[in-house]
Amino acid sequence: MTPAIYPIDFESKLGFDQVRSRLLNDCLGDLGRRHVEAIAFSSDAAVIRTALRRAVEFKNILLKGETFPLSAYADPSVYFDVIRIEDSFLEEEHFQDILAVLQSVLVIHRFLNGAKEEYPELFRLTEPVSLPASMVAAIESKFSDKGKIKDNASPELARIRKRLREEESRVRRLTDQIFRDSVGQSWVPEGATLTIRDGRVVIPILAEHKRKLRGFIMDESATGQTVYIEPAESLEANNEIRDLLHADRREVIRILKELTALLRQHLEAIKEACVFLGLIDFNRAKAKLALALDADMPAIADKPHLNWVIARHPLLYLSLKGKREVVPLTIDLPHDERFLLVSGPNAGGKSVCLKTVGLIQYMVQCGLLVPMYEQSTVGIYKKIFLDIGDQQSIENDLSTYSSHLKNMTFFLQHADADTLVLMDEMGSGTDPNFGGGIAEAILASLLEKKVWGVATTHYYNLKLFASNRRDIRNGSMQFDTRKLQPLFQLEIGKPGSSFALEIARKTGLPHATIECAEQIIGKELTGLETLMKTVADEKLQVQRSQRELADKERKLNEERQRYQRLSNEIEGKKKEIIDKAKTEASTLLKETNREIEKTIRHIRENKAEKKETRKVRQGLVQLADKVQPQVTKPTAPPQVLKEGDKVRLIGQEVTGTLVSIKDKQAVIEFGSARTTVKLNQLVRSDLVEPTSVSKARALGVDVMRKQSSFVSTLDLRGKRAEEVVAELDRFLDDAILLSQGELRILHGKGEGVLRKIVRDRLKTVKEVASFADEHVDRGGAGITVVVLK
């Protein structure tokens, strides 16, 4: 029968043995470790999906920090042989091991039963579990918190232990009295106390006084200076205690036999519970590995398929975690292009690419989550064959190349459309001309059998072969030719260069040697290498430009969103202020109307008497003051003026020089003219907020020249439509800058095209208060009169 995995050391070659080792370390007990050791390659899509979903569910349990038992995962199967024997019993400490496991099973069972909708696949693991909670409760009731049989485990045990306590208390009282008497006689060493020897209470007596105390010598000190005597008076009581201890042990054994018989009765249910606990521990270890790998569950196809997005080599990811990023692999092999031939420089990542495909595919078909984008699709293969590394064998008289050929022979004999083959450095190890030819023939045979696979090579004939066929794709590992270092990025669609000459230059090989090599290689091959290098450079440049463009577009979108947000806020505040002003104006208007009506009525009623009229007029003046808008007069900011300062009169824009200060008067020089003004009418020029004219000057605009040359009438007659808008905008900008009030625009009547363009534009300018036709006598519809705000 053809093996599903080839060769026999497949796992170690790909590094899966390290993955298995990590899983073993993450298990809490041997029950889970057995499942880890039993992990096997599966080609059943339904089984794989179930295993992956269980791992995902347990990963979610860990992420949520759910309360879940994390102890008592020990393996109690070592006690099963004892339990099976009739009339046998387990010791108290052994019961504690089994009881802890059974309690964990019940707690986990209750947890999953309460969360079966959230964790359906893990809940299904509980279905075979039929462990009686009553049995566990019966065993629990017999043991204390310290793991010992309770006094009330049976009436007989309760009676024995009560008698035992009474006898021990009587012996203690009797011995205490004799001890005090001995201390009074100075027979006891200084500082000594009652002690226990061979389970009996004894008194330490100095050796020279041992004949003075009636009793039995139970022991003596290492020096022989102290002997330990059991008083004759307590002998009978101690014998009674010894009998009671034996009775206690017999009763405990009887109870342990009953409990062992209870376990024997439910032994099959206990075995099922242990299997369940092992599966829980196993899935927990898989979830912990998934968290460490930042792994997800991809979509699983029932048939061979390979569409991976952002896949990372698991072991490389773990070893570099926290140090640097692992360059991800994105690979897509459709059904009509099911083989990938990867080429590129040495140490450029070709073998890592091959191992990433093999390890991830194997992990998925072993039911493990993998580090790739969850929208990826992983197909199911019935067989995976691998040829990688130096397989030289002295024992079997095989060279490296012979070993490769042996593997190729196996592939050709056993591979089919459901097989994934992974071949590293095809054709290497022998004469390149012959090795390349044989490799091409092997590749053609595999493609005829519709085998799926990934292979790496340096041979040009294989790259050309892949370029001329539709069922195999070229791929290249990218290389930065400026820095002369690999990028470890896979690009599918074109072959890669070995960059041998560039690497040789980087390593310091003499220039003359490199030139000689180029001549030996030949212009044709060197030219092809240069062409591939140029294409790679251009590709990298395009990618950099695309990244820069995407970054600029992102920043532009952020600025646009910020502008839109600020614009919306300003419009909202503007509307709020206008609504508030309208409300206040409406209130004031109503109040004014009421006062006026009241005034008119009051004058009529009093027949316009002077005194009453004066009183009413004062009321209207007060109302006018109330309605009058509050205008804050400009005040000079806090300042200290001194001679030589550049100053302005408050409200003016002309700047002069402060010549002198006397009391509250100041002499200002404006050019060649001098004037005297009050000091509080001056302000330092640098403290004044620039007006629109000042701002214009600051921007380099000659306002005086514009003022002198500005004409408030714009003649657009004879202009083309595309010229009108730009000229009209310049005219309006100058008018607004110079604070003009009224403008005239001559556009003529004609067909009304210019008139429409002008008026459409005026509608979009906020500074335009209104516009209308000129008076009929002065041009009518041929001229538009514009009033600025």
C-alpha distance (Angstrom), angle and dihedral (degrees) to the residues before:
residue distance angle dihedral
M1 . . .
T2 3.82 . .
P3 3.81 111.8 .
A4 3.82 116.7 -121.4
I5 3.79 89.9 -138.1
Y6 3.81 126.1 44.9
P7 3.03 135.8 -138.8
I8 3.79 110.7 29.1
D9 3.82 92.0 -120.6
F10 3.82 91.4 49.6
E11 3.82 94.3 127.4
S12 3.80 96.2 51.3
K13 3.82 92.2 46.4
L14 3.81 91.2 55.2
G15 3.82 95.1 37.5
F16 3.81 96.5 -113.7
D17 3.80 88.7 131.3
Q18 3.83 87.0 68.0
V19 3.80 90.4 51.1
R20 3.81 90.0 50.9
S21 3.82 90.6 48.4
R22 3.81 90.9 53.4
L23 3.80 90.6 50.4
L24 3.80 90.5 51.2
N25 3.81 90.4 53.1
D26 3.81 91.4 49.3
C27 3.82 93.0 54.5
L28 3.81 117.1 98.3
G29 3.80 96.3 -147.9
D30 3.77 147.6 6.4
L31 3.82 91.7 -93.0
G32 3.83 89.9 68.0
R33 3.82 93.6 38.2
R34 3.81 90.4 59.6
H35 3.81 89.3 59.8
V36 3.82 91.1 47.7
E37 3.80 90.5 52.0
A38 3.81 88.8 49.1
I39 3.83 94.9 53.6
A40 3.79 107.0 132.6
F41 3.80 138.8 177.1
S42 3.82 112.3 -94.2
S43 3.79 131.0 -168.2
D44 3.83 94.6 -170.1
A45 3.83 106.3 109.3
A46 3.83 93.2 -160.8
V47 3.83 92.5 52.5
I48 3.81 90.8 47.2
R49 3.82 93.3 49.7
T50 3.81 90.9 49.8
A51 3.81 92.3 50.3
L52 3.80 91.9 48.0
R53 3.81 93.7 47.7
R54 3.81 90.8 51.8
A55 3.80 89.4 53.0
V56 3.82 90.6 48.5
E57 3.81 91.6 50.2
F58 3.80 93.0 49.7
K59 3.81 89.4 46.4
N60 3.81 87.8 56.5
I61 3.82 90.4 49.6
L62 3.81 89.8 54.9
L63 3.82 93.0 44.6
K64 3.80 91.8 51.8
G65 3.81 92.3 47.3
E66 3.81 92.3 -126.8
T67 3.82 117.0 -174.0
F68 3.77 101.8 -101.8
P69 3.84 130.6 160.8
L70 3.80 109.4 -101.7
S71 3.82 99.6 175.1
A72 3.81 137.9 57.7
Y73 3.82 96.0 53.1
A74 3.83 92.0 135.9
D75 3.79 121.1 137.5
P76 3.85 110.7 -109.9
S77 3.81 94.0 -178.6
V78 3.83 89.9 101.4
Y79 3.82 87.5 73.9
F80 3.81 96.0 49.2
D81 3.83 94.3 88.5
V82 3.82 90.5 55.6
I83 3.80 92.1 46.2
R84 3.82 91.9 53.8
I85 3.84 92.3 59.4
E86 3.81 113.3 91.6
D87 3.82 116.4 -117.2
S88 3.82 90.7 11.2
F89 3.78 124.1 128.4
L90 3.79 140.8 -159.6
E91 3.77 121.6 -130.3
E92 3.78 120.9 -110.9
E93 3.82 95.0 -101.6
H94 3.82 90.7 51.4
F95 3.78 90.3 53.2
Q96 3.79 88.3 54.1
D97 3.82 91.0 57.8
I98 3.81 92.7 49.9
L99 3.81 93.5 41.6
A100 3.84 92.4 52.7
V101 3.82 90.6 52.1
L102 3.81 93.3 48.0
Q103 3.80 91.6 47.7
S104 3.84 90.2 52.1
V105 3.81 90.6 50.5
L106 3.82 91.7 52.8
V107 3.82 93.0 47.1
I108 3.82 92.3 49.5
H109 3.81 90.5 44.8
R110 3.83 91.1 53.7
F111 3.82 91.5 46.4
L112 3.81 94.4 52.1
N113 3.78 92.5 41.9
G114 3.81 88.8 56.6
A115 3.82 92.2 47.3
K116 3.81 100.9 37.5
E117 3.81 93.2 127.0
E118 3.81 91.8 52.9
Y119 3.82 95.9 41.5
P120 3.83 104.9 26.2
E121 3.82 97.7 157.5
L122 3.80 93.8 50.1
F123 3.80 89.3 45.9
R124 3.82 90.0 56.8
L125 3.80 88.0 62.3
T126 3.82 87.7 67.1
E127 3.80 93.7 59.1
P128 3.86 96.4 88.1
V129 3.83 91.4 45.2
S130 3.83 110.7 104.3
L131 3.79 100.0 161.7
P132 3.84 109.0 154.8
A133 3.79 110.4 -125.4
S134 3.81 88.3 -156.6
M135 3.81 90.8 62.2
V136 3.81 91.5 51.5
A137 3.81 90.0 47.0
A138 3.83 91.1 50.2
I139 3.81 91.2 53.8
E140 3.82 92.5 43.9
S141 3.81 90.4 53.9
K142 3.82 91.9 60.4
F143 3.80 97.0 54.4
S144 3.78 132.8 70.0
D145 3.82 124.8 -137.4
K146 3.81 87.9 -94.7
G147 3.80 92.0 58.3
K148 3.82 96.3 -106.4
I149 3.81 129.0 124.9
K150 3.80 108.2 -92.2
D151 3.82 121.6 -117.2
N152 3.82 89.8 -119.5
A153 3.82 94.1 49.9
S154 3.83 85.4 110.8
P155 3.84 135.3 0.0
E156 3.82 90.8 -116.6
L157 3.81 92.6 52.5
A158 3.80 90.3 48.2
R159 3.87 90.0 52.6
I160 3.83 93.3 47.2
R161 3.80 94.2 48.9
K162 3.80 91.9 46.9
R163 3.84 90.3 53.5
L164 3.81 89.7 45.2
R165 3.79 92.3 54.2
E166 3.80 90.9 48.2
E167 3.82 93.7 50.5
E168 3.79 92.6 45.2
S169 3.80 89.6 51.0
R170 3.85 91.4 49.6
V171 3.81 92.1 49.2
R172 3.77 90.4 47.4
R173 3.82 92.9 52.7
L174 3.80 93.0 46.7
T175 3.80 93.8 46.6
D176 3.81 91.8 45.5
Q177 3.80 89.9 56.8
I178 3.81 93.3 49.0
F179 3.82 89.9 45.6
R180 3.82 92.2 53.8
D181 3.80 90.4 49.5
S182 3.82 91.1 50.0
V183 3.80 91.0 49.3
G184 3.81 88.4 51.8
Q185 3.80 88.8 53.2
S186 3.85 90.6 49.4
W187 3.80 90.5 -121.2
V188 3.85 92.7 126.9
P189 3.84 121.9 78.3
E190 3.80 112.6 -108.3
G191 3.83 112.4 -87.0
A192 3.84 94.6 9.1
T193 3.84 122.5 137.2
L194 3.78 138.7 -168.3
T195 3.79 112.9 -70.7
I196 3.82 141.8 179.6
R197 3.80 126.7 -107.0
D198 3.80 122.5 177.0
G199 3.77 89.8 -13.4
R200 3.83 94.7 -53.8
V201 3.79 131.6 109.0
V202 3.85 109.4 -113.8
I203 3.80 137.5 178.9
P204 3.87 121.4 -128.5
I205 3.84 108.2 -128.2
L206 3.80 129.3 -177.8
A207 3.83 108.9 -107.3
E208 3.82 93.6 -120.3
H209 3.84 90.3 59.2
K210 3.81 99.3 43.6
R211 3.82 92.8 107.3
K212 3.80 91.4 56.1
L213 3.84 95.6 66.4
R214 3.83 119.6 65.2
G215 3.77 111.2 -132.5
F216 3.78 147.5 76.5
I217 3.77 125.5 -60.6
M218 3.84 106.7 -127.3
D219 3.82 99.4 173.4
E220 3.79 145.3 -20.7
S221 3.80 135.5 -140.3
A222 3.79 123.1 -97.8
T223 3.83 91.0 -103.4
G224 3.80 93.2 46.1
Q225 3.81 90.6 -127.0
T226 3.82 93.1 112.4
V227 3.81 129.0 46.7
Y228 3.81 126.2 -167.7
I229 3.80 112.3 -135.0
E230 3.78 129.1 -169.9
P231 3.86 105.3 -146.8
A232 3.84 113.8 -119.3
E233 3.81 89.2 -128.5
S234 3.88 92.2 63.4
L235 3.83 96.6 43.5
E236 3.79 95.6 93.6
A237 3.81 92.6 45.4
N238 3.83 91.4 49.1
N239 3.81 90.2 50.7
E240 3.80 88.6 53.1
I241 3.80 89.9 51.1
R242 3.80 90.0 51.3
D243 3.81 91.0 53.0
L244 3.81 90.7 48.4
L245 3.82 91.5 51.3
H246 3.79 90.2 54.1
A247 3.80 90.1 48.6
D248 3.84 89.2 49.6
R249 3.80 91.4 53.1
R250 3.84 92.3 47.9
E251 3.82 90.8 52.1
V252 3.83 92.9 46.3
I253 3.81 90.2 51.6
R254 3.81 90.0 50.0
I255 3.81 90.1 53.1
L256 3.82 92.2 45.7
K257 3.81 89.5 52.3
E258 3.81 90.1 52.9
L259 3.82 91.1 50.4
T260 3.82 91.5 45.5
A261 3.81 89.3 51.5
L262 3.82 87.5 52.4
L263 3.81 89.6 53.8
R264 3.80 90.0 46.6
Q265 3.78 89.7 54.3
H266 3.84 91.5 55.3
L267 3.80 98.8 32.2
E268 3.83 95.0 124.0
A269 3.80 91.0 51.8
I270 3.81 89.1 49.8
K271 3.82 90.4 52.0
E272 3.82 90.4 51.6
A273 3.79 89.1 49.3
C274 3.80 90.4 52.7
V275 3.81 91.5 50.6
F276 3.81 88.8 50.2
L277 3.81 91.7 49.6
G278 3.81 90.1 49.0
L279 3.82 91.1 52.5
I280 3.79 90.6 49.5
D281 3.81 90.7 51.0
F282 3.82 90.0 46.3
N283 3.81 93.7 51.5
R284 3.77 90.6 45.7
A285 3.82 89.6 55.7
K286 3.83 89.9 49.0
A287 3.82 90.0 50.9
K288 3.81 91.9 49.6
L289 3.80 90.1 51.8
A290 3.82 89.6 48.8
L291 3.80 90.9 53.1
A292 3.80 91.2 49.4
L293 3.83 90.3 50.0
D294 3.82 94.9 40.4
A295 3.80 83.2 -126.1
D296 3.82 130.2 173.9
M297 3.76 138.9 -172.7
P298 3.83 112.8 -98.4
A299 3.77 123.9 -156.0
I300 3.81 110.6 -81.6
A301 3.80 118.7 -139.1
D302 3.80 118.8 -156.3
K303 3.81 92.2 -134.7
P304 3.82 135.2 41.0
H305 3.78 110.3 -60.7
L306 3.78 135.7 145.5
N307 3.81 122.2 -163.7
W308 3.79 110.0 140.8
V309 3.79 126.9 172.4
I310 3.82 122.8 -163.9
A311 3.81 96.0 -12.5
R312 3.82 117.4 175.4
H313 3.79 129.4 -160.7
P314 3.86 102.5 -105.5
L315 3.81 98.4 -143.0
L316 3.81 93.2 41.9
Y317 3.81 89.3 49.9
L318 3.82 91.7 52.4
S319 3.80 94.5 46.4
L320 3.83 94.7 47.6
K321 3.80 97.0 38.7
G322 3.79 109.7 131.5
K323 3.82 91.4 9.5
R324 3.79 106.4 70.0
E325 3.78 140.2 -26.8
V326 3.79 121.3 -86.6
V327 3.82 111.1 -129.3
P328 3.82 105.0 -119.1
L329 3.78 125.5 -130.8
T330 3.80 122.0 -130.4
I331 3.80 113.3 -171.8
D332 3.79 133.4 167.0
L333 3.80 123.8 -175.0
P334 3.83 112.1 178.2
H335 3.82 120.8 -159.2
D336 3.80 93.5 -98.4
E337 3.84 92.7 49.1
R338 3.77 101.9 38.5
F339 3.80 99.2 152.0
L340 3.82 128.5 70.0
L341 3.81 123.8 -160.9
V342 3.83 110.1 -162.5
S343 3.81 121.3 -161.5
G344 3.78 134.0 170.2
P345 3.80 143.8 111.8
N346 3.78 125.8 -34.4
A347 3.82 112.9 -88.1
G348 3.81 86.6 16.3
G349 3.79 95.7 122.7
K350 3.82 103.2 -94.3
S351 3.81 94.7 128.4
V352 3.82 91.6 42.6
C353 3.81 88.2 53.0
L354 3.82 89.7 51.5
K355 3.81 93.1 47.0
T356 3.82 91.5 46.4
V357 3.81 90.2 57.0
G358 3.81 92.7 46.2
L359 3.81 98.0 43.9
I360 3.81 96.3 44.5
Q361 3.81 92.8 46.0
Y362 3.82 90.7 49.0
M363 3.82 92.8 46.5
V364 3.81 91.6 51.8
Q365 3.81 92.1 50.0
C366 3.82 87.8 49.5
G367 3.82 89.9 55.8
L368 3.83 98.4 -104.7
L369 3.80 126.3 136.6
V370 3.80 113.8 -117.3
P371 3.83 136.1 -150.1
M372 3.80 102.6 -104.0
Y373 3.80 139.0 103.4
E374 3.80 109.0 -72.5
Q375 3.82 91.8 -129.4
S376 3.82 89.1 66.2
T377 3.80 119.9 109.0
V378 3.80 122.8 -134.8
G379 3.80 118.8 -168.1
I380 3.78 127.0 -151.3
Y381 3.81 121.7 -111.7
K382 3.78 125.1 -168.0
K383 3.80 93.1 -149.1
I384 3.81 136.6 24.6
F385 3.82 119.3 -165.8
L386 3.80 123.9 -170.7
D387 3.79 134.6 -163.7
I388 3.77 111.8 177.6
G389 3.81 140.0 133.9
D390 3.79 134.4 11.9
Q391 3.83 107.4 -38.7
Q392 3.79 98.4 175.7
S393 3.83 111.5 152.1
I394 3.80 122.2 -166.1
E395 3.82 91.6 -177.5
N396 3.80 93.0 55.8
D397 3.84 93.7 36.3
L398 3.81 91.5 -119.7
S399 3.80 126.1 147.2
T400 3.80 121.2 -151.0
Y401 3.79 91.9 -98.9
S402 3.80 92.4 45.9
S403 3.79 89.3 53.0
H404 3.80 90.3 51.6
L405 3.80 90.9 50.6
K406 3.80 91.0 48.5
N407 3.80 89.3 54.6
M408 3.82 91.5 46.4
T409 3.81 89.4 52.6
F410 3.80 90.1 53.6
F411 3.81 90.7 48.3
L412 3.80 93.1 51.5
Q413 3.80 91.6 48.4
H414 3.80 99.2 46.5
A415 3.82 110.3 20.6
D416 3.81 120.2 103.2
A417 3.82 141.0 160.3
D418 3.83 90.8 -65.1
T419 3.82 93.9 53.1
L420 3.81 129.5 99.6
V421 3.82 113.7 -155.5
L422 3.80 124.0 -167.8
M423 3.80 117.2 -164.6
D424 3.79 124.9 179.3
E425 3.85 122.1 -154.8
M426 3.82 96.9 -5.5
G427 3.78 113.0 -147.2
S428 3.80 96.5 10.3
G429 3.78 124.1 133.0
T430 3.81 98.7 55.2
D431 3.81 142.4 50.3
P432 3.85 104.8 -37.7
N433 3.81 93.4 -135.2
F434 3.80 93.2 54.0
G435 3.80 95.5 32.5
G436 3.80 91.8 51.7
G437 3.79 92.3 48.8
I438 3.79 94.3 48.8
A439 3.81 90.8 46.1
E440 3.82 90.5 52.2
A441 3.80 91.4 50.6
I442 3.82 91.7 49.1
L443 3.79 90.6 48.2
A444 3.80 91.7 50.2
S445 3.83 91.2 50.3
L446 3.81 92.1 50.6
L447 3.80 91.2 49.4
E448 3.80 90.2 51.0
K449 3.82 87.9 56.2
K450 3.87 88.1 50.7
V451 3.80 91.4 -120.9
W452 3.83 118.3 171.3
G453 3.77 117.7 -132.6
V454 3.78 157.2 132.3
A455 3.80 122.9 -126.5
T456 3.81 134.0 176.8
T457 3.79 127.0 -147.5
H458 3.81 148.0 154.6
Y459 3.82 95.6 -151.7
Y460 3.82 118.2 117.2
N461 3.80 93.9 -152.7
L462 3.82 89.8 59.9
K463 3.82 92.0 48.2
L464 3.80 89.2 50.5
F465 3.80 90.3 45.9
A466 3.83 90.6 54.4
S467 3.81 91.3 47.2
N468 3.81 92.0 55.5
R469 3.82 98.0 49.2
R470 3.80 130.6 71.8
D471 3.81 97.7 -150.0
I472 3.82 97.1 61.8
R473 3.80 131.3 52.5
N474 3.77 131.0 -148.9
G475 3.79 119.1 -130.8
S476 3.78 132.7 -177.5
M477 3.77 137.5 -159.3
Q478 3.80 106.8 -129.8
F479 3.80 122.2 -120.2
D480 3.82 129.9 -162.8
T481 3.81 102.7 -131.2
R482 3.80 93.3 -170.8
K483 3.80 95.7 54.9
L484 3.82 92.0 27.9
Q485 3.77 93.6 -133.5
P486 3.83 133.7 118.2
L487 3.82 120.4 -103.2
F488 3.85 94.9 -157.8
Q489 3.82 89.6 -137.1
L490 3.79 120.7 137.0
E491 3.79 117.6 -137.9
I492 3.80 116.1 -171.3
G493 3.79 120.5 -152.2
K494 3.79 105.8 46.9
P495 3.80 136.2 53.1
G496 3.78 121.5 -107.4
S497 3.77 131.3 -125.1
S498 3.79 122.9 -122.6
F499 3.85 89.5 -136.9
A500 3.81 86.4 -149.3
L501 3.80 95.0 153.3
E502 3.82 92.9 47.6
I503 3.80 91.9 49.3
A504 3.80 89.7 47.3
R505 3.81 89.8 54.7
K506 3.79 91.1 48.5
T507 3.79 92.2 52.5
G508 3.83 90.1 55.7
L509 3.79 100.3 -106.4
P510 3.85 107.8 167.8
H511 3.81 115.1 -92.2
A512 3.80 92.1 -126.6
T513 3.80 90.8 54.6
I514 3.82 91.4 50.8
E515 3.84 91.3 49.5
C516 3.78 89.7 50.5
A517 3.80 89.6 50.3
E518 3.81 90.9 52.0
Q519 3.81 90.3 53.2
I520 3.78 91.5 48.9
I521 3.79 92.4 48.0
G522 3.80 91.3 49.8
K523 3.77 134.9 -127.4
E524 3.78 94.6 -91.3
L525 3.80 95.4 57.2
T526 3.81 92.9 38.0
G527 3.79 89.8 50.4
L528 3.79 91.3 51.2
E529 3.80 89.8 49.4
T530 3.83 89.9 50.0
L531 3.79 91.2 48.1
M532 3.81 91.8 51.8
K533 3.80 89.6 47.5
T534 3.82 90.8 51.5
V535 3.79 91.5 49.4
A536 3.81 89.9 50.1
D537 3.82 91.0 50.1
E538 3.79 92.5 49.1
K539 3.79 90.5 47.7
L540 3.81 91.5 53.2
Q541 3.81 90.9 47.2
V542 3.81 91.6 51.5
Q543 3.79 90.4 49.0
R544 3.81 91.3 50.1
S545 3.82 90.6 48.8
Q546 3.80 90.6 49.1
R547 3.79 91.1 50.9
E548 3.82 91.6 48.8
L549 3.81 91.0 47.4
A550 3.80 91.5 48.8
D551 3.80 89.9 49.4
K552 3.81 92.1 50.3
E553 3.80 91.1 47.0
R554 3.78 90.4 50.8
K555 3.80 91.8 50.7
L556 3.83 90.4 46.6
N557 3.79 90.9 52.3
E558 3.80 90.2 49.1
E559 3.83 91.1 51.2
R560 3.81 91.2 45.8
Q561 3.80 90.9 51.4
R562 3.81 90.6 47.1
Y563 3.80 91.4 49.8
Q564 3.80 91.3 47.9
R565 3.79 90.8 48.8
L566 3.82 92.4 50.0
S567 3.81 90.9 44.9
N568 3.79 90.9 52.5
E569 3.80 90.9 48.7
I570 3.81 92.1 49.9
E571 3.81 92.4 47.5
G572 3.78 89.8 48.9
K573 3.81 92.5 50.7
K574 3.82 90.8 44.7
K575 3.80 91.2 53.4
E576 3.78 90.5 46.2
I577 3.84 92.2 51.9
I578 3.82 92.9 46.4
D579 3.81 92.2 48.1
K580 3.80 90.2 49.2
A581 3.84 91.7 48.4
K582 3.80 91.0 48.7
T583 3.78 91.1 50.2
E584 3.79 92.4 49.3
A585 3.82 91.3 45.7
S586 3.79 91.1 49.9
T587 3.80 90.6 50.1
L588 3.80 92.0 48.7
L589 3.81 91.5 47.3
K590 3.79 92.2 52.9
E591 3.77 91.1 47.0
T592 3.84 90.8 48.5
N593 3.80 92.2 50.7
R594 3.78 91.1 49.7
E595 3.82 91.3 50.9
I596 3.81 92.8 47.8
E597 3.82 92.2 49.6
K598 3.78 89.6 45.8
T599 3.83 90.0 50.0
I600 3.80 93.9 49.6
R601 3.80 91.1 47.8
H602 3.82 91.7 47.4
I603 3.86 92.7 50.8
R604 3.78 91.5 49.5
E605 3.76 93.0 48.7
N606 3.85 92.8 49.3
K607 3.82 93.8 40.8
A608 3.79 93.0 -123.6
E609 3.81 97.8 -64.5
K610 3.81 110.4 -177.8
K611 3.79 95.3 -124.9
E612 3.78 93.8 50.6
T613 3.82 92.9 42.1
R614 3.82 90.7 53.2
K615 3.81 89.8 50.1
V616 3.83 92.1 50.5
R617 3.85 91.3 46.4
Q618 3.82 89.4 54.8
G619 3.80 89.6 52.7
L620 3.82 90.9 52.7
V621 3.82 90.9 48.7
Q622 3.80 89.0 53.3
L623 3.81 89.9 49.5
A624 3.82 90.8 49.3
D625 3.79 90.0 52.4
K626 3.78 88.9 51.3
V627 3.83 93.5 49.7
Q628 3.82 94.1 42.7
P629 3.86 109.0 101.5
Q630 3.77 114.5 -112.6
V631 3.80 108.7 -113.9
T632 3.74 115.8 -170.7
K633 3.77 111.4 -142.3
P634 3.72 114.6 -132.8
T635 3.74 112.9 -100.1
A636 3.72 127.9 -164.5
P637 3.79 112.8 -103.4
P638 3.81 118.4 -118.8
Q639 3.79 106.1 -72.8
V640 3.80 145.8 150.0
L641 3.82 112.1 -135.7
K642 3.77 122.2 -155.4
E643 3.75 136.6 173.3
G644 3.80 113.5 -74.2
D645 3.86 95.2 29.7
K646 3.77 119.1 135.8
V647 3.82 105.7 -120.4
R648 3.79 142.9 173.7
L649 3.76 135.7 -156.0
I650 3.81 107.7 -106.3
G651 3.80 108.7 -93.3
Q652 3.84 93.8 15.8
E653 3.78 129.9 101.4
V654 3.82 101.3 -151.1
T655 3.82 112.8 105.2
G656 3.80 123.3 -147.0
T657 3.81 139.0 171.6
L658 3.83 122.3 -100.7
V659 3.81 104.3 -126.2
S660 3.80 102.5 177.0
I661 3.81 143.5 -12.1
K662 3.82 124.7 -143.5
D663 3.80 119.2 175.0
K664 3.83 104.0 -51.3
Q665 3.80 95.0 -23.9
A666 3.78 126.9 92.1
V667 3.80 133.6 -166.4
I668 3.82 113.4 -137.5
E669 3.80 125.9 -167.6
F670 3.81 117.6 -148.7
G671 3.79 105.2 -175.3
S672 3.82 105.1 -57.6
A673 3.82 94.1 -18.3
R674 3.80 126.0 88.3
T675 3.78 129.9 -160.4
T676 3.80 137.0 177.2
V677 3.82 119.1 -131.0
K678 3.77 138.3 164.0
L679 3.77 114.1 -82.6
N680 3.84 93.3 -128.0
Q681 3.82 90.1 59.6
L682 3.79 91.6 65.1
V683 3.77 132.4 85.2
R684 3.79 131.4 -177.1
S685 3.79 110.0 -103.3
D686 3.80 93.8 -130.7
L687 3.84 91.0 58.2
V688 3.82 95.1 55.9
E689 3.82 119.7 100.2
P690 3.83 105.7 -122.6
T691 3.80 116.7 -110.9
S692 3.75 121.8 -138.4
V693 3.80 89.6 -92.1
S694 3.78 91.8 48.9
K695 3.75 91.2 48.1
A696 3.77 89.2 50.6
R697 3.78 90.2 52.7
A698 3.80 89.9 48.5
L699 3.79 88.5 55.9
G700 3.80 90.6 53.5
V701 3.82 97.9 -99.1
D702 3.82 114.4 146.2
V703 3.80 97.8 -136.2
M704 3.82 95.3 176.7
R705 3.80 91.6 54.3
K706 3.82 90.8 48.2
Q707 3.81 90.0 47.7
S708 3.80 93.2 51.7
S709 3.80 94.8 46.7
F710 3.83 99.1 37.9
V711 3.82 117.0 116.3
S712 3.79 117.3 -167.7
T713 3.81 92.0 -143.7
L714 3.83 122.3 77.0
D715 3.80 118.5 -162.6
L716 3.81 112.5 -154.7
R717 3.81 98.1 164.4
G718 3.76 112.9 132.0
K719 3.83 93.5 17.7
R720 3.81 121.7 130.5
A721 3.81 116.7 -113.9
E722 3.84 93.9 -112.7
E723 3.84 90.8 54.9
V724 3.80 96.4 50.2
V725 3.84 100.7 72.8
A726 3.84 95.8 50.8
E727 3.84 93.2 46.8
L728 3.81 92.2 44.6
D729 3.85 90.6 50.9
R730 3.83 91.8 52.1
F731 3.83 90.6 48.4
L732 3.82 92.8 50.0
D733 3.83 92.5 45.4
D734 3.80 91.3 54.5
A735 3.80 92.3 45.2
I736 3.80 92.8 50.7
L737 3.82 91.4 46.1
L738 3.82 91.0 51.9
S739 3.84 92.3 45.2
Q740 3.83 94.1 -120.4
G741 3.79 116.5 179.4
E742 3.81 106.1 -158.0
L743 3.80 132.2 21.4
R744 3.82 135.7 -173.8
I745 3.80 123.4 -147.3
L746 3.83 118.8 -165.2
H747 3.79 112.1 -154.5
G748 3.78 102.5 145.8
K749 3.78 127.1 -130.8
G750 3.81 106.7 -98.8
E751 3.84 111.1 125.3
G752 3.83 91.5 -26.1
V753 3.84 96.0 -112.9
L754 3.83 96.4 126.0
R755 3.80 90.7 41.6
K756 3.83 90.5 55.1
I757 3.84 93.5 46.8
V758 3.83 91.5 49.8
R759 3.79 94.8 48.1
D760 3.82 94.0 44.6
R761 3.81 88.2 53.6
L762 3.83 93.2 46.8
K763 3.81 89.9 55.5
T764 3.83 90.3 62.8
V765 3.84 95.9 51.8
K766 3.82 111.4 92.3
E767 3.82 93.5 -159.4
V768 3.85 91.6 62.8
A769 3.81 109.6 97.9
S770 3.83 96.1 -175.8
F771 3.79 144.6 -30.4
A772 3.83 134.2 -157.5
D773 3.82 144.4 158.6
E774 3.79 117.9 -70.5
H775 3.82 118.1 -109.3
V776 3.80 112.1 -74.1
D777 3.80 91.0 -117.2
R778 3.83 90.8 54.8
G779 3.80 101.6 45.4
G780 3.82 106.4 -60.8
A781 3.82 116.0 -158.2
G782 3.81 92.2 3.7
I783 3.82 91.0 72.5
T784 3.81 129.5 50.5
V785 3.82 117.4 -152.0
V786 3.83 112.5 -149.8
V787 3.81 124.4 -161.0
L788 3.83 115.5 -160.6
K789 3.79 124.6 -151.3
